[in-house]
Amino acid sequence: NEFRIISDENTIFFEGASMMFKKDEFIKNDSKDLQLSKIKEYFKNQNNTVIDSKNDIVWQDTNSAMYLKTNYENAKFYCEGLGDGWSLPSRSHIKDTYSIVDNKIDKAFKNGINSSYWTNEESIDDVLKAWSFDYKSGREKIVNKDMKLNIRCVKASK
C-alpha cells in the first residue's frame, strides 16, 4: 500500500489510508507491524517532514524551503550539512511533488512556494549548469549553478 504521511506538531495523517493519529498516542502505541514501527521511531525524533512511501524518501518541510535561496554548490552543502543522509532531490523525485491539478507543490507540504528549486543533477553538457524544477510552470530547466534558487532536502526513509 502506498501512502504519504503528513505531520504537524501534534498529529500524523496517513494520506491514501485516510487515518489520523495524535502524535504522542501513536508513538506510545505498541505495534508489531514493522512499517509502523519504523514510522513511529521516525516521529520520535523528527518534525517538519513529509514521508513519501511511493519513493521511500523523507522530504524536508521547514520554512527554509520557502525562504532560503542560494547557488547550487551552497545548496548541496546545506543539505549534506544536515547530516543523516540529507541531499538535494533527484529530478524524478521533485517532479513527484508537483500537483498537476493545483499547478503548484503538492498540498502535503506546508512550506513551499511557486518558485524554482535545485535538484541533485548536473548538466552533462555544461559543468557550469544544473537541473532545477520550477513549481510555477511545472517544468524542469537547466540553469546556471550561480543562480540563487530555493532548496528542499530529501533523504531515504529508514
KAKAQUI-V318495 format. One record per residue. N is the residue number from 1. RES is the residue in one letter. PSI is psi in whole degrees, 0 to 359 (* if undefined). Layout:
BEGIN
n;res;psi
N;RES;PSI
N;RES;PSI
END
This chain:
BEGIN
n;res;psi
1;N;130
2;E;137
3;F;163
4;R;139
5;I;129
6;I;129
7;S;154
8;D;199
9;E;332
10;N;341
11;T;159
12;I;124
13;F;127
14;F;96
15;E;135
16;G;329
17;A;351
18;S;51
19;M;142
20;M;140
21;F;151
22;K;132
23;K;313
24;D;325
25;E;320
26;F;317
27;I;323
28;K;335
29;N;130
30;D;116
31;S;142
32;K;348
33;D;121
34;L;316
35;Q;316
36;L;326
37;S;319
38;K;316
39;I;318
40;K;316
41;E;320
42;Y;314
43;F;344
44;K;333
45;N;348
46;Q;152
47;N;170
48;N;49
49;T;163
50;V;127
51;I;128
52;D;97
53;S;338
54;K;316
55;N;0
56;D;47
57;I;163
58;V;131
59;W;137
60;Q;136
61;D;57
62;T;170
63;N;346
64;S;335
65;A;342
66;M;326
67;Y;339
68;L;118
69;K;134
70;T;175
71;N;174
72;Y;311
73;E;318
74;N;328
75;A;315
76;K;314
77;F;318
78;Y;308
79;C;313
80;E;328
81;G;343
82;L;345
83;G;184
84;D;29
85;G;10
86;W;144
87;S;175
88;L;151
89;P;158
90;S;165
91;R;316
92;S;322
93;H;317
94;I;327
95;K;329
96;D;343
97;T;359
98;Y;129
99;S;111
100;I;325
101;V;314
102;D;353
103;N;45
104;K;181
105;I;145
106;D;142
107;K;354
108;A;335
109;F;129
110;K;329
111;N;106
112;G;148
113;I;160
114;N;81
115;S;180
116;S;139
117;Y;147
118;W;148
119;T;176
120;N;5
121;E;126
122;E;157
123;S;137
124;I;346
125;D;339
126;D;114
127;V;347
128;L;6
129;K;156
130;A;166
131;W;143
132;S;168
133;F;130
134;D;113
135;Y;340
136;K;317
137;S;342
138;G;23
139;R;153
140;E;150
141;K;151
142;I;126
143;V;163
144;N;139
145;K;342
146;D;357
147;M;154
148;K;110
149;L;166
150;N;164
151;I;136
152;R;117
153;C;161
154;V;155
155;K;161
156;A;141
157;S;153
158;K;*
END
